[in-house]
Amino acid sequence: MSANTNAPAPENPELVIRKLNDQITIFSAPFARGGFLPIGGRSTAVTLKDGSLWLIPSHALDPQTLTTIQSLAQGGPGVKHLVAPDREHNMFLTQYQAAFPEAKLYVPQGVKEAWSKKGSGKEELVRHISHVFDGKSPCPFEETTGGEIKSVDFGKSHANEDVAFLHVPTKTLIEADLLFNLPPTEQYSKSKKKSHVPFLSGGLTAGGVGHKRMLWYLVGKDRVAMAKHAKEVAAWDFDRIIPCHGDVIETNGKAVWNELYKWFIEGKH
């Protein structure tokens, strides 16, 4: 990290930091889609076997977050991997890249395209990209983490170009917009704002039929490719799911995934 690193964001009193185990720490905070639908936001830090950090940064880098990350990285190589899990979850990458300039950046194709546009203000970030998720390239983490992290790149088959990640040692699936688990109780546990909107929040429970319909009719841009990738995730050995939006599914996550993606995995008739 930079020698003189300061947190660019103010302290967030609503932020919840929780260590799930020795390898995984999550950062949960309120977030409302469109300023109306509370879905919560979450960053996830994974401490790899070599002591380095693999990080999905989906919230502002405030002092408490920076201190926690510095503590996790103490005595190790620091933050090695900064990952945008889809096209939408990249707004805070600039803050984290500035704080951890030696980290490799991994972004979907749509993010690189947006950053490359003249006037984006993020043209400089493009040269820091180590890997672009384009729906075709092999998983970059097989080599860079020794297979400790695996990925399935949904590419353009998903509306947001999502990528699913597996932390193999803890059997944990980490994802952004592939699965919601509303209401976001933990993410709103320090907030006075409501964590749900009647009818709307209920439609985005992990196994709800409303969620299935959203994936099938709105999110899946190529159902054949979506089915292929959903099956690849289903073939992984995982139990926990850490979503960016909603509560962590601590156990039985694979059954939840298989039910949510049943129409893709089995073929909807």
PELINKA-V633922 format. One record per backbone hydrogen bond with DSSP energy under -1.0 kcal/mol. CO is the residue of the C=O (numbers start at 1). NH is the residue of the N-H. E is the energy in kcal/mol with one decimal. If there is no record, write none. Layout:
# PELINKA-V633922
co:CO nh:NH e:E
co:CO nh:NH e:E
This chain:
# PELINKA-V633922
co:12 nh:15 e:-1.6
co:16 nh:28 e:-3.2
co:18 nh:26 e:-3.0
co:23 nh:47 e:-3.4
co:24 nh:20 e:-1.9
co:24 nh:21 e:-1.4
co:25 nh:45 e:-3.0
co:26 nh:18 e:-2.5
co:27 nh:43 e:-2.2
co:28 nh:16 e:-3.1
co:29 nh:41 e:-2.7
co:31 nh:39 e:-2.5
co:31 nh:40 e:-2.7
co:32 nh:35 e:-2.0
co:33 nh:36 e:-1.8
co:33 nh:37 e:-2.3
co:37 nh:33 e:-3.3
co:41 nh:29 e:-2.3
co:43 nh:27 e:-2.5
co:44 nh:56 e:-2.6
co:45 nh:25 e:-2.5
co:46 nh:54 e:-2.6
co:48 nh:51 e:-2.2
co:52 nh:48 e:-2.9
co:53 nh:80 e:-2.1
co:53 nh:81 e:-1.9
co:54 nh:46 e:-3.0
co:55 nh:83 e:-2.8
co:56 nh:44 e:-1.7
co:60 nh:62 e:-1.4
co:61 nh:9 e:-2.0
co:62 nh:66 e:-2.6
co:63 nh:67 e:-2.6
co:64 nh:68 e:-2.0
co:65 nh:69 e:-2.7
co:66 nh:70 e:-2.6
co:67 nh:71 e:-2.1
co:68 nh:72 e:-2.5
co:69 nh:73 e:-2.1
co:73 nh:76 e:-2.5
co:78 nh:53 e:-2.4
co:80 nh:104 e:-3.3
co:81 nh:55 e:-3.0
co:82 nh:106 e:-2.2
co:85 nh:163 e:-2.1
co:88 nh:90 e:-1.5
co:90 nh:93 e:-1.4
co:92 nh:96 e:-1.7
co:93 nh:97 e:-3.0
co:94 nh:98 e:-1.9
co:95 nh:99 e:-1.6
co:96 nh:100 e:-2.3
co:99 nh:2 e:-2.0
co:100 nh:103 e:-1.9
co:104 nh:82 e:-3.2
co:105 nh:130 e:-2.9
co:105 nh:131 e:-1.6
co:106 nh:84 e:-2.9
co:107 nh:133 e:-2.6
co:108 nh:112 e:-1.7
co:109 nh:113 e:-2.4
co:110 nh:114 e:-1.9
co:111 nh:115 e:-2.7
co:112 nh:116 e:-2.0
co:117 nh:120 e:-2.0
co:122 nh:125 e:-1.0
co:125 nh:128 e:-1.7
co:126 nh:129 e:-1.5
co:128 nh:105 e:-1.2
co:131 nh:107 e:-2.0
co:133 nh:109 e:-2.2
co:140 nh:144 e:-1.7
co:141 nh:145 e:-1.9
co:141 nh:147 e:-1.5
co:145 nh:148 e:-1.2
co:148 nh:168 e:-2.2
co:150 nh:166 e:-2.6
co:152 nh:164 e:-2.7
co:154 nh:157 e:-1.6
co:155 nh:158 e:-1.5
co:157 nh:221 e:-2.8
co:157 nh:222 e:-1.3
co:158 nh:161 e:-1.9
co:160 nh:87 e:-3.2
co:162 nh:154 e:-2.2
co:164 nh:152 e:-2.3
co:165 nh:174 e:-3.0
co:166 nh:150 e:-2.2
co:167 nh:172 e:-1.8
co:168 nh:171 e:-1.1
co:171 nh:239 e:-3.0
co:171 nh:240 e:-1.8
co:172 nh:167 e:-2.9
co:173 nh:242 e:-3.3
co:174 nh:165 e:-2.1
co:181 nh:247 e:-2.0
co:183 nh:185 e:-1.9
co:184 nh:188 e:-1.3
co:186 nh:189 e:-1.3
co:188 nh:191 e:-1.5
co:197 nh:201 e:-2.7
co:198 nh:200 e:-2.1
co:201 nh:204 e:-1.6
co:204 nh:182 e:-2.0
co:205 nh:208 e:-1.1
co:208 nh:212 e:-1.9
co:209 nh:213 e:-2.4
co:210 nh:214 e:-2.1
co:211 nh:215 e:-2.2
co:212 nh:216 e:-2.4
co:213 nh:217 e:-3.1
co:214 nh:218 e:-2.0
co:214 nh:219 e:-2.4
co:215 nh:220 e:-2.5
co:219 nh:159 e:-1.7
co:222 nh:226 e:-2.9
co:223 nh:227 e:-2.4
co:224 nh:228 e:-1.9
co:225 nh:229 e:-2.4
co:226 nh:230 e:-2.8
co:227 nh:231 e:-2.1
co:228 nh:232 e:-1.6
co:229 nh:233 e:-2.2
co:230 nh:234 e:-2.2
co:231 nh:235 e:-1.3
co:233 nh:236 e:-1.7
co:239 nh:253 e:-3.4
co:240 nh:173 e:-2.9
co:241 nh:249 e:-2.5
co:242 nh:175 e:-2.2
co:245 nh:181 e:-2.1
co:249 nh:241 e:-2.5
co:252 nh:256 e:-1.4
co:253 nh:257 e:-2.7
co:254 nh:258 e:-2.6
co:255 nh:259 e:-1.8
co:256 nh:260 e:-2.4
co:257 nh:261 e:-2.6
co:259 nh:262 e:-1.1
co:261 nh:265 e:-3.1
co:262 nh:266 e:-3.0
